[in-house]
Amino acid sequence: MLSLKIDELSYSQVQHYLQHAVAPRPICFASTVNKAGLVNLSPFSFFNLFSTKPPVCVFSPSRRMRDNTTKHTLDNVLEVPEVVINVVSYSMVHQASLASTEYPDGINEFKKAGFTELASEIVRPPRVQESPAQLECRVRDVIPLGETGGAGNLVVAEVLLIHVHQDVLNEDGQIDQAKLDLVARLGAAWYCRVTPESLFQVAKPFGPTGMGVDQLPEAIRLSPVLTGNHLGQLANVEKLPSSGEVGEFGSRPEIKRLLDRFSGSGISRELQLHRAAASLLEEGDVEGAWKVLLQ
């Protein structure tokens, strides 16, 4: 394993390793205004949601490495502590990237990048109409992390009002994750896209307490077939199926055929059961997988 000490690396090396490893990162497409009312629009990938009560997002405009100057977004929120965080979807990602160009102070990136200004209801900065979700925020604090080039400035933004386009909602009025078509930043010029094909769900360990991987039978825990993800699924149950449930499952034709085929070889039989369980786990059927493994 490669181990790297930060104080032995150049800034570009630190940036490379961190921005490639700490990814994907959501994009804060921040619209701000200065005291004169001039608008600025810029994307930041040092960004995330940090609290829901109160609802708080944090993003970080870093000081420029080449000359240690600050970005217009940071200057603006210090003058007018308000911001709209616009979500970036795939349909607007190239325009959002264009808005990151370092235009002179006073240049409106809405116009340069071809976005439509939409008046906010509570704060002064406008929203990006093309964004599927827009968060009107009040800046609670700005926390500088250093005074040298590359140092971040944490902009702590409390969400006051949420706007969501109707076409990304489901019939219950909630956001349909697959419809947002979000993009996120990786290292260098790399981005990723959240498509329906790339989405999957992981059962959260709420309610019953999972038994834990350490409590799995050794043959399962050390299986050459089952992966760490499979073990995590199996260990996220509080109790195993009853012997009656296991017996009933074993009477299914496909399970009987498998058991009969490998009845003379314990090792081969176990491997086949593990393979069958792995297939069920890939489909999200944890209970079925346990019923196979306990045959």
NUTORFI-764507 format. One record per residue (C-alpha): x, z, y; residue number from 1; residue in one letter. Coordinates in nm, 2 decimals, padded with zeros to 4 digits, always signed. Example, Ala and Ser with C-alpha at 12.3 -4.5 7.8 and 13.67 -1.06 7.14 Angstrom:
residues 2
+01.23  +00.78  -00.45  1  A;
+01.37  +00.71  -00.11  2  S;
//
This chain:
residues 295
+00.00  +00.00  +00.00  1  M;
+00.13  -00.09  +00.35  2  L;
+00.15  +00.21  +00.57  3  S;
+00.21  +00.16  +00.95  4  L;
+00.30  +00.42  +01.21  5  K;
+00.12  +00.34  +01.54  6  I;
+00.43  +00.43  +01.75  7  D;
+00.64  +00.18  +01.56  8  E;
+00.40  -00.11  +01.63  9  L;
+00.35  -00.34  +01.93  10  S;
+00.02  -00.34  +02.11  11  Y;
-00.07  -00.68  +01.96  12  S;
+00.01  -00.55  +01.61  13  Q;
-00.21  -00.24  +01.66  14  V;
-00.49  -00.46  +01.79  15  Q;
-00.46  -00.70  +01.49  16  H;
-00.48  -00.43  +01.23  17  Y;
-00.75  -00.22  +01.39  18  L;
-00.98  -00.51  +01.50  19  Q;
-00.96  -00.67  +01.16  20  H;
-01.01  -00.35  +00.96  21  A;
-01.27  -00.18  +01.18  22  V;
-01.53  -00.45  +01.15  23  A;
-01.78  -00.60  +01.18  24  P;
-01.86  -00.45  +01.53  25  R;
-02.19  -00.51  +01.71  26  P;
-02.17  -00.68  +02.04  27  I;
-02.28  -00.51  +02.37  28  C;
-02.37  -00.79  +02.60  29  F;
-02.37  -00.59  +02.92  30  A;
-02.54  -00.69  +03.24  31  S;
-02.45  -00.49  +03.55  32  T;
-02.46  -00.51  +03.93  33  V;
-02.23  -00.38  +04.21  34  N;
-02.34  -00.21  +04.53  35  K;
-02.39  -00.55  +04.70  36  A;
-02.63  -00.65  +04.42  37  G;
-02.39  -00.91  +04.27  38  L;
-02.45  -00.96  +03.90  39  V;
-02.20  -00.95  +03.62  40  N;
-02.25  -01.03  +03.25  41  L;
-01.99  -00.97  +02.98  42  S;
-01.97  -00.90  +02.60  43  P;
-01.79  -00.59  +02.45  44  F;
-01.73  -00.53  +02.08  45  S;
-01.62  -00.17  +02.12  46  F;
-01.98  -00.06  +02.10  47  F;
-02.23  +00.13  +01.89  48  N;
-02.54  +00.36  +01.88  49  L;
-02.44  +00.73  +01.89  50  F;
-02.76  +00.93  +01.93  51  S;
-03.14  +00.88  +01.90  52  T;
-03.25  +01.20  +02.08  53  K;
-03.15  +01.14  +02.35  54  P;
-03.11  +00.77  +02.27  55  P;
-02.75  +00.69  +02.37  56  V;
-02.52  +00.39  +02.32  57  C;
-02.15  +00.38  +02.41  58  V;
-01.94  +00.08  +02.49  59  F;
-01.59  +00.06  +02.61  60  S;
-01.44  -00.19  +02.87  61  P;
-01.07  -00.16  +02.82  62  S;
-00.81  -00.19  +03.09  63  R;
-00.63  -00.53  +03.08  64  R;
-00.29  -00.53  +02.90  65  M;
-00.12  -00.78  +03.11  66  R;
-00.16  -00.61  +03.45  67  D;
-00.35  -00.28  +03.38  68  N;
-00.65  -00.39  +03.59  69  T;
-01.01  -00.29  +03.52  70  T;
-01.30  -00.52  +03.43  71  K;
-01.59  -00.60  +03.66  72  H;
-01.83  -00.43  +03.43  73  T;
-01.64  -00.10  +03.45  74  L;
-01.62  -00.13  +03.83  75  D;
-01.99  -00.20  +03.85  76  N;
-02.11  +00.09  +03.64  77  V;
-01.89  +00.32  +03.85  78  L;
-02.07  +00.19  +04.16  79  E;
-02.42  +00.15  +04.02  80  V;
-02.46  +00.36  +03.70  81  P;
-02.70  +00.13  +03.53  82  E;
-02.66  -00.13  +03.26  83  V;
-02.87  -00.35  +03.04  84  V;
-02.74  -00.39  +02.68  85  I;
-02.85  -00.72  +02.55  86  N;
-02.83  -00.79  +02.18  87  V;
-02.65  -01.11  +02.07  88  V;
-02.80  -01.34  +01.81  89  S;
-02.64  -01.65  +01.65  90  Y;
-02.84  -01.89  +01.87  91  S;
-02.65  -01.75  +02.18  92  M;
-02.31  -01.65  +02.05  93  V;
-02.11  -01.94  +02.20  94  H;
-02.27  -01.88  +02.54  95  Q;
-02.20  -01.51  +02.51  96  A;
-01.84  -01.59  +02.43  97  S;
-01.82  -01.81  +02.74  98  L;
-01.94  -01.52  +02.95  99  A;
-01.62  -01.33  +02.85  100  S;
-01.42  -01.57  +03.07  101  T;
-01.25  -01.38  +03.35  102  E;
-01.42  -01.54  +03.64  103  Y;
-01.35  -01.41  +03.99  104  P;
-01.53  -01.11  +04.12  105  D;
-01.88  -01.21  +04.25  106  G;
-01.93  -01.50  +04.01  107  I;
-02.25  -01.47  +03.81  108  N;
-02.19  -01.52  +03.44  109  E;
-02.56  -01.58  +03.38  110  F;
-02.52  -01.91  +03.56  111  K;
-02.18  -02.00  +03.41  112  K;
-02.29  -01.93  +03.06  113  A;
-02.64  -02.08  +03.11  114  G;
-02.85  -01.77  +03.05  115  F;
-03.18  -01.69  +03.22  116  T;
-03.21  -01.37  +03.43  117  E;
-03.51  -01.16  +03.36  118  L;
-03.60  -00.88  +03.60  119  A;
-03.57  -00.53  +03.45  120  S;
-03.85  -00.27  +03.50  121  E;
-03.64  +00.04  +03.55  122  I;
-03.28  -00.05  +03.63  123  V;
-03.13  -00.29  +03.88  124  R;
-02.93  -00.52  +03.65  125  P;
-03.13  -00.81  +03.51  126  P;
-03.19  -00.87  +03.14  127  R;
-03.08  -01.18  +02.93  128  V;
-03.41  -01.35  +02.85  129  Q;
-03.25  -01.53  +02.55  130  E;
-03.15  -01.20  +02.39  131  S;
-03.39  -01.09  +02.11  132  P;
-03.36  -00.72  +02.22  133  A;
-03.27  -00.57  +02.55  134  Q;
-03.20  -00.21  +02.63  135  L;
-03.24  -00.08  +02.99  136  E;
-03.00  +00.21  +03.03  137  C;
-02.88  +00.47  +03.28  138  R;
-02.51  +00.55  +03.27  139  V;
-02.47  +00.92  +03.20  140  R;
-02.09  +00.93  +03.21  141  D;
-01.78  +00.71  +03.21  142  V;
-01.49  +00.87  +03.02  143  I;
-01.14  +00.71  +03.07  144  P;
-00.92  +00.73  +02.76  145  L;
-00.60  +00.65  +02.95  146  G;
-00.45  +00.50  +03.25  147  E;
-00.23  +00.23  +03.09  148  T;
-00.32  -00.13  +02.98  149  G;
-00.53  -00.13  +02.67  150  G;
-00.69  +00.21  +02.74  151  A;
-01.06  +00.22  +02.69  152  G;
-01.33  +00.36  +02.91  153  N;
-01.63  +00.51  +02.73  154  L;
-01.95  +00.41  +02.91  155  V;
-02.22  +00.65  +02.78  156  V;
-02.55  +00.48  +02.84  157  A;
-02.89  +00.64  +02.78  158  E;
-03.16  +00.40  +02.68  159  V;
-03.47  +00.42  +02.90  160  L;
-03.66  +00.12  +02.79  161  L;
-03.65  -00.12  +02.50  162  I;
-03.76  -00.48  +02.51  163  H;
-03.80  -00.68  +02.19  164  V;
-03.91  -01.04  +02.15  165  H;
-04.23  -01.08  +01.97  166  Q;
-04.09  -01.34  +01.73  167  D;
-03.85  -01.09  +01.56  168  V;
-04.12  -00.84  +01.49  169  L;
-04.31  -00.80  +01.16  170  N;
-04.69  -00.76  +01.13  171  E;
-04.66  -00.39  +01.18  172  D;
-04.48  -00.44  +01.52  173  G;
-04.14  -00.33  +01.38  174  Q;
-03.82  -00.53  +01.40  175  I;
-03.77  -00.75  +01.10  176  D;
-03.40  -00.72  +01.03  177  Q;
-03.38  -01.07  +00.88  178  A;
-03.54  -01.23  +01.19  179  K;
-03.29  -01.10  +01.44  180  L;
-03.01  -01.33  +01.32  181  D;
-02.74  -01.10  +01.46  182  L;
-02.37  -01.17  +01.50  183  V;
-02.08  -00.93  +01.51  184  A;
-01.71  -00.93  +01.60  185  R;
-01.43  -00.92  +01.36  186  L;
-01.05  -00.96  +01.43  187  G;
-00.90  -01.24  +01.64  188  A;
-01.16  -01.52  +01.69  189  A;
-01.36  -01.42  +01.38  190  W;
-01.73  -01.34  +01.39  191  Y;
-01.99  -01.29  +01.12  192  C;
-02.36  -01.36  +01.10  193  R;
-02.63  -01.14  +00.95  194  V;
-02.84  -01.39  +00.75  195  T;
-03.12  -01.31  +00.51  196  P;
-02.89  -01.40  +00.22  197  E;
-02.63  -01.15  +00.33  198  S;
-02.87  -00.86  +00.37  199  L;
-02.91  -00.59  +00.10  200  F;
-03.05  -00.24  +00.08  201  Q;
-02.88  +00.08  -00.05  202  V;
-03.10  +00.36  -00.16  203  A;
-03.03  +00.66  +00.06  204  K;
-02.98  +01.00  -00.12  205  P;
-03.27  +01.17  +00.06  206  F;
-03.50  +01.41  -00.11  207  G;
-03.38  +01.48  -00.47  208  P;
-03.01  +01.57  -00.50  209  T;
-02.81  +01.31  -00.69  210  G;
-02.62  +01.44  -00.99  211  M;
-02.29  +01.29  -00.87  212  G;
-02.04  +01.07  -01.04  213  V;
-01.86  +01.37  -01.18  214  D;
-02.16  +01.45  -01.39  215  Q;
-02.19  +01.11  -01.56  216  L;
-02.10  +01.09  -01.93  217  P;
-01.73  +01.00  -01.97  218  E;
-01.81  +00.67  -02.15  219  A;
-02.01  +00.56  -01.85  220  I;
-01.77  +00.70  -01.59  221  R;
-01.48  +00.52  -01.75  222  L;
-01.66  +00.20  -01.84  223  S;
-01.46  -00.12  -01.81  224  P;
-01.79  -00.30  -01.72  225  V;
-01.95  -00.07  -01.46  226  L;
-01.81  -00.08  -01.11  227  T;
-01.79  +00.20  -00.85  228  G;
-02.10  +00.07  -00.69  229  N;
-02.28  +00.09  -01.03  230  H;
-02.16  +00.44  -01.08  231  L;
-02.29  +00.53  -00.73  232  G;
-02.63  +00.40  -00.82  233  Q;
-02.65  +00.58  -01.15  234  L;
-02.53  +00.91  -01.00  235  A;
-02.79  +00.90  -00.72  236  N;
-03.06  +01.03  -00.95  237  V;
-03.16  +01.39  -01.00  238  E;
-03.27  +01.37  -01.37  239  K;
-03.24  +01.12  -01.65  240  L;
-03.53  +00.95  -01.82  241  P;
-03.70  +01.15  -02.11  242  S;
-03.62  +01.07  -02.47  243  S;
-03.97  +00.93  -02.50  244  G;
-03.92  +00.69  -02.21  245  E;
-03.58  +00.58  -02.35  246  V;
-03.73  +00.52  -02.70  247  G;
-04.02  +00.32  -02.55  248  E;
-03.78  +00.11  -02.35  249  F;
-03.57  +00.05  -02.67  250  G;
-03.87  -00.10  -02.84  251  S;
-03.87  -00.40  -02.61  252  R;
-03.78  -00.72  -02.79  253  P;
-03.48  -00.80  -02.58  254  E;
-03.33  -00.45  -02.63  255  I;
-03.41  -00.45  -03.00  256  K;
-03.23  -00.78  -03.04  257  R;
-02.93  -00.65  -02.86  258  L;
-02.91  -00.33  -03.06  259  L;
-02.96  -00.52  -03.39  260  D;
-02.70  -00.77  -03.31  261  R;
-02.43  -00.52  -03.25  262  F;
-02.54  -00.24  -03.49  263  S;
-02.22  -00.25  -03.69  264  G;
-01.97  -00.22  -03.40  265  S;
-02.00  +00.09  -03.18  266  G;
-01.75  -00.04  -02.92  267  I;
-01.91  -00.39  -02.89  268  S;
-02.26  -00.23  -02.88  269  R;
-02.16  +00.00  -02.60  270  E;
-02.00  -00.29  -02.40  271  L;
-02.32  -00.49  -02.44  272  Q;
-02.54  -00.20  -02.33  273  L;
-02.31  -00.15  -02.02  274  H;
-02.34  -00.52  -01.94  275  R;
-02.72  -00.51  -01.97  276  A;
-02.73  -00.20  -01.75  277  A;
-02.50  -00.37  -01.49  278  A;
-02.75  -00.66  -01.47  279  S;
-03.03  -00.42  -01.41  280  L;
-02.84  -00.23  -01.15  281  L;
-02.76  -00.56  -00.96  282  E;
-03.14  -00.60  -00.95  283  E;
-03.18  -00.25  -00.82  284  G;
-03.35  -00.12  -01.14  285  D;
-03.16  +00.21  -01.17  286  V;
-03.42  +00.37  -01.40  287  E;
-03.41  +00.07  -01.64  288  G;
-03.03  +00.08  -01.64  289  A;
-03.03  +00.45  -01.75  290  W;
-03.28  +00.37  -02.02  291  K;
-03.05  +00.10  -02.15  292  V;
-02.74  +00.32  -02.14  293  L;
-02.91  +00.60  -02.32  294  L;
-03.00  +00.39  -02.62  295  Q;
//
